Amino acid sequence: MDTRNVRRRGRADDLEELMIEDVRETDADYTDAMPSDACDMKPSRSTESFHWDIWLLMTVQNWVFDFGRPIAALMIPAEWFPMHLPSVGDYFHMLYNLVTPFCILKLFERSHTKTSSTFRNLCVIIFVMGASIHLVGDSINHRLVNLGYKLHLSVRDNPMMQSLQPRGLVDSFVLLYNYDEVIGHLMWYIPFFTCLFLYYAGCFLGYGSVERQSQSISWWILTIFSGVYYWYLVTEGQIFVVYFITFIAMLGYMIYKKTKQNSRLDANGLFLLYSFALCFVLVIIWVMYLWNDEALRLKYPGLLYIPEPWSYYTLYIRK
């Protein structure tokens, strides 16, 4: 019995030693393969790829669902969408509120660096809430335009408001204006530009990680369309301060990364930076063009004078 037990223990020991050797050989093979496998698993850090699908979708829907919604509401006959039902512009706004957060979340998924998911999701939630508040206020305001409301005048200075009875109803329209143009815009655009900056902060690569690629003509065309849209967003939304702070932060962060960490922007970061830069140039030209306009000065007093394009439209184009 003792001899058998000794033999059994010996066979078990031999089997255990063989298993240990197999594990060691497997670990050695895995260790040798790790450098090449790591390179295969992280192509985003070793290649400079432009997110054509996301940026193209985002630019097109910005032009159609945001810039195009008031145009569609004015061009399509009013009898197709009665006053007590949402207009075609409202449906455009609903689609914008769905597509834009989707694009932002997809951008975060492809970022080189990961940000706090809690903060990121909170920004998207506030963005959707602010855009939804704006949807309701903007829908009613555009219906008022069809009834003769003048966008270049304040709420109380509009002729239709001065003849409104009882007078307490004017305060209700002032509240509606604040939800539309103040509360809705701040809750919409502050999280929106915060998300863009967070993504921009993850668009930096080391100078030796990948060779610089020259941008194609289509890339520049998309950048121009994006910059023109941001001009419309900043002027019509009256959010120059929020935009300007974001733009300065982008420039400052780029200088910091270049000087302190020897990093540069990839194609996606350059797309955002150039779009914002073009927006700044267009805003300056717009302000200079309308600087001495006495009618618009009444609604936009003070040094920070940036008229809204739709106010200019109702004043000089649509009579």
Secondary structure, DSSP 8 states (H G I E B T S, - for coil): -HHHHHHHHHHHHHHHHHHHHHHHHHHHHHHHHHHHHHHHH-HHHHS----HHHHHHHHHHIIIIIIHHHHHHHHS-GGGS-TTS--HHHHHHHHHHHHHHHHHHHHHHT-SS---HHHHHHHHHHHHHHHHHHHHHHHHHHHHHHTT--TTS-TTTSHHHHT-SSTHHHHHHHHHHIIIIIIHHHHHHHHHHHHHHHHHHT-EEETTTS------HHHHHHHHHHHHHHHHHHHHHT-HHHHHHHHHHHHHHHHHHHHHS-EEE-HHHHHHHHHHHHHHHHHHHHHHHTTT-HHHHHHS-SS-----HHHHIIIII--
